[in-house]
Structures are given as structure tokens and as C-alpha cells.
Amino acid sequence: MKIVIILSGGMDSGVLLSELFLRTNISAIYALTFDYGSRHNKREIAYARKLAYGYCADHKIIKLDFIKKYFKSSLLGDMRDIPEGHYASENMKSTVVPFRNGIMLSIACGYAESINAEELYIANHAGDHFIYPDCRPAFIGHLKEAMHHGTFNNIRLKSPYCHITKRDIALIGKKLKFDFKNTWSCYKGSNKHCGKCGTCVERKEALEGFDPTEYIK
Amino acid sequence: MKIVIILSGGMDSGVLLSELFLRTNISAIYALTFDYGSRHNKREIAYARKLAYGYCADHKIIKLDFIKKYFKSSLLGDMRDIPEGHYASENMKSTVVPFRNGIMLSIACGYAESINAEELYIANHAGDHFIYPDCRPAFIGHLKEAMHHGTFNNIRLKSPYCHITKRDIALIGKKLKFDFKNTWSCYKGSNKHCGKCGTCVERKEALEGFDPTEYIK
């Protein structure tokens, strides 16, 4: 079976890729990374490339120029706009790229149909639900049905981490000896993880006890 | 109320735009046209531009380069690949761009959320159901729910022609004195409508009795 996975270069999709790589019923993995022109995107993409190579996945980078051009989000602006603090807090809402998962998944679904892949994977998790409406189970459930009905091949959308936390994902990765150094989280996109932005705080909490990340002191 | 409409430059979305233009509860119309690199797309886009201008809609053209690059469809190839005959027949399947409506609607939904629009319109109709799975009521219904749950503003997806035929749309247009000459259907994308490809045959049937289109003899 061929599958498609959305690979951001972050730890969640990295761990998922490493899990799928081990499944004997999957013959080929096609990873898609989306370049929506954000600052931290450039860093993420380099990590996605490394991950895809490491897990023998075909890798395509899809540019979405219209997002930076027409959409609003602090992720797409200047580094100063990125809020610091806890990922789940109200001010993190400004980092939302509207309907990003809907857009990435729809494109990935069309691509899956094009190459006769049967399943499409995304690594959204329970911790995302607070701020990102397009990570919630209700959204994923309806999109899953839309994809089933909207394709000739009845593409199956799979979101195996939808009901577990980032900590749980980290523990799965640990068990699989996944190298977290090969992933990027920081929204600020400097050379090292800043350790202060929402995703850095979240990463630290998830990897506590076995975090190999170098943070800016 | 602000709304977003997907405007292809064809007669269906043209008639819908002319209907929405008359509604007093709509204060601003934002039309999105997608350029997925097909032959007939260039023609369509010129007509979409004209329609948007005529109905005072803000108009943006969104390029989707990845479709031509990575997707399979006879629409994206050479003119010889376009099948002739009836729109609803089996060989028209090759003109499907996989999950096209899913992709366009997801992008339009993110854009609607970005500009605080409340509703998103698409002019798919009952005649599309035969060959395009992403035009069917089941697909639209689930995507509608996915958009409701997947956005902060609970964007409402509207598909007012989902259960009527292209002939019905033509009759609505006739009643509104809509000028069908301002729209483009032909998949072949020459100077005039070919009159033989699937969409030309469908257009002829819909406009029978009041068709102002010049077809190649």
C-alpha cells in the first residue's frame, strides 16, 4: 500500500513517519511538506528533507505563495510579532494560519488520488485542540468523510495522534529510538531553538527528561 | 456581510455572482479564481476578471502551480487529450483534477477567515455529480461541517445549486438578464467554443433556445 504523509519537520510528524516506516503493509511513503512562506518554515523544511531521506520517503515541497500574499497570521510577519509564553494560551491564537490543516490535507488528498495512494496521514494531536480549530476531532472527522466521498479511490484520512498528547508522542518516539535532534519546532526560526515561544515551551514539556535540543541560553 | 465566491469564469459561477450581487444583506463580494495551469484556464480567467469587474467584486487569482507539476488529469495536458462527447460519459473522467473542489474550497475558507467573511459560495450543480465526486452533496455536506468546526468564525459553506441542473441555472440567469456571452466553458481553450467537448455539449443543452455563444462551425 502507498501512503501520503504531511511532514512538517517538527517532532510530531517526524515520530509518525518513523512509526509508518516500520509497518510491513506500507510499500511506499510519499511525504509532502508545505512552504507557506513563514520565517520558521525555512528551518522546518530543511529538517523535513532530512527526515524524509532518513526514512526513505519520496519528498515533495509544495509552495503556497498565496498564503503569505493574502492571509493574516503573526507567523507570516516579523519575528517580533511571535508571542512568547505557553502554547495553549489566548495570545497564541495570532500564530494560526487560517484553515491551514484544511488546505494542506485537501492538497495532499488530491495528490494521493493522483498517485493511487490509499491513506493520508497527519500528526495533529490533542494539545493542538485548544487553539487550532482545524486540529480538533470534529474537524478531522468531517474532513475524513468529505475525502471518502470526494475521491474516486475513497482516500482514507488517518490522524492516529488526534486523541493523545505531545508528551505521548514524545514517549512513542523515545521507545522507537527516534532522534529528536532531527526535528525543528521554534517559531522564531533562528539558528537554535529560542526556548521561549509557544512551540518551544511545548517541546520542552513534551521531551522533559530526554530532551536533546540545544536552546538559546 | 462579506462573502467569498469561487469564480471560474464559467456560466454557473457567473450566474451565482449575478444573484449574490442583488442581495441587500451582502455588503462586499470577494471573488477567487484558481489558476491550476490548464489550457482552458487562461481563457476562463479572462472571463472571470470581466465578471468580477462587472459585478463590483474584489478579485484575486490564486496560482496553484503544484497541480500541473504533481497531479494527473487530461485537462492539464495537450489539447488532443481532451475527450469529446457527452459531459456525463465515462471518458470524461479523465478531465477530473483530483479533489479540485476540496482544494479550492479549503483555500477559499482560509481566505474567508482571514478577511472576516462569513459565507463561502460555490456553484457546483446536480449535473456534475455523475463524474466529479467532489461535487456531490455528500462531499459538500461533510466539508461544510469541517469548515464550521475548523474555523474560529464558523465559516458557512453555501452551495445553492447543488440540487438543480445546469439548465435550471441557465433559466435563473435568463430571468436575471445575465449575459452568457461573458462566460467561458470550452475545455479546449481556442478563440471560440469548440462545440464538441464535454463542457461545450453541456453548455449547449443548458442554453438551448437562448444561446448567444459562437461555436466553431
Chai-1 contact restraints between the chains, C-beta under 6 A:
chainA,res_idxA,chainB,res_idxB,connection_type,confidence,min_distance_angstrom,max_distance_angstrom,comment,restraint_id
A,I62,B,F66,contact,1.0,0.0,6.0,A-B,restraint_1
A,F66,B,I62,contact,1.0,0.0,6.0,A-B,restraint_2
A,Y70,B,Y111,contact,1.0,0.0,6.0,A-B,restraint_3
A,F71,B,S114,contact,1.0,0.0,6.0,A-B,restraint_4
A,K72,B,S114,contact,1.0,0.0,6.0,A-B,restraint_5
A,P98,B,G110,contact,1.0,0.0,6.0,A-B,restraint_6
A,P98,B,E113,contact,1.0,0.0,6.0,A-B,restraint_7
A,P98,B,S114,contact,1.0,0.0,6.0,A-B,restraint_8
A,F99,B,C109,contact,1.0,0.0,6.0,A-B,restraint_9
A,F99,B,G110,contact,1.0,0.0,6.0,A-B,restraint_10
A,F99,B,E113,contact,1.0,0.0,6.0,A-B,restraint_11
A,F99,B,G150,contact,1.0,0.0,6.0,A-B,restraint_12
A,G102,B,S106,contact,1.0,0.0,6.0,A-B,restraint_13
A,G102,B,G150,contact,1.0,0.0,6.0,A-B,restraint_14
A,I103,B,S106,contact,1.0,0.0,6.0,A-B,restraint_15
A,I103,B,I107,contact,1.0,0.0,6.0,A-B,restraint_16
A,I103,B,G110,contact,1.0,0.0,6.0,A-B,restraint_17
A,S106,B,G102,contact,1.0,0.0,6.0,A-B,restraint_18
A,S106,B,I103,contact,1.0,0.0,6.0,A-B,restraint_19
A,S106,B,S106,contact,1.0,0.0,6.0,A-B,restraint_20
A,I107,B,I103,contact,1.0,0.0,6.0,A-B,restraint_21
A,C109,B,F99,contact,1.0,0.0,6.0,A-B,restraint_22
A,G110,B,P98,contact,1.0,0.0,6.0,A-B,restraint_23
A,G110,B,F99,contact,1.0,0.0,6.0,A-B,restraint_24
A,G110,B,I103,contact,1.0,0.0,6.0,A-B,restraint_25
A,Y111,B,Y70,contact,1.0,0.0,6.0,A-B,restraint_26
A,E113,B,P98,contact,1.0,0.0,6.0,A-B,restraint_27
A,E113,B,F99,contact,1.0,0.0,6.0,A-B,restraint_28
A,S114,B,F71,contact,1.0,0.0,6.0,A-B,restraint_29
A,S114,B,K72,contact,1.0,0.0,6.0,A-B,restraint_30
A,S114,B,P98,contact,1.0,0.0,6.0,A-B,restraint_31
A,P133,B,G150,contact,1.0,0.0,6.0,A-B,restraint_32
A,P133,B,T151,contact,1.0,0.0,6.0,A-B,restraint_33
A,D134,B,G150,contact,1.0,0.0,6.0,A-B,restraint_34
A,A138,B,H149,contact,1.0,0.0,6.0,A-B,restraint_35
A,F139,B,A146,contact,1.0,0.0,6.0,A-B,restraint_36
A,F139,B,H149,contact,1.0,0.0,6.0,A-B,restraint_37
A,F139,B,G150,contact,1.0,0.0,6.0,A-B,restraint_38
A,H142,B,H142,contact,1.0,0.0,6.0,A-B,restraint_39
A,H142,B,E145,contact,1.0,0.0,6.0,A-B,restraint_40
A,H142,B,A146,contact,1.0,0.0,6.0,A-B,restraint_41
A,L143,B,A146,contact,1.0,0.0,6.0,A-B,restraint_42
A,E145,B,H142,contact,1.0,0.0,6.0,A-B,restraint_43
A,A146,B,F139,contact,1.0,0.0,6.0,A-B,restraint_44
A,A146,B,H142,contact,1.0,0.0,6.0,A-B,restraint_45
A,A146,B,L143,contact,1.0,0.0,6.0,A-B,restraint_46
A,A146,B,A146,contact,1.0,0.0,6.0,A-B,restraint_47
A,H149,B,A138,contact,1.0,0.0,6.0,A-B,restraint_48
A,H149,B,F139,contact,1.0,0.0,6.0,A-B,restraint_49
A,G150,B,F99,contact,1.0,0.0,6.0,A-B,restraint_50
A,G150,B,G102,contact,1.0,0.0,6.0,A-B,restraint_51
A,G150,B,P133,contact,1.0,0.0,6.0,A-B,restraint_52
A,G150,B,D134,contact,1.0,0.0,6.0,A-B,restraint_53
A,G150,B,F139,contact,1.0,0.0,6.0,A-B,restraint_54
A,T151,B,P133,contact,1.0,0.0,6.0,A-B,restraint_55
A,F152,B,P133,contact,1.0,0.0,6.0,A-B,restraint_56
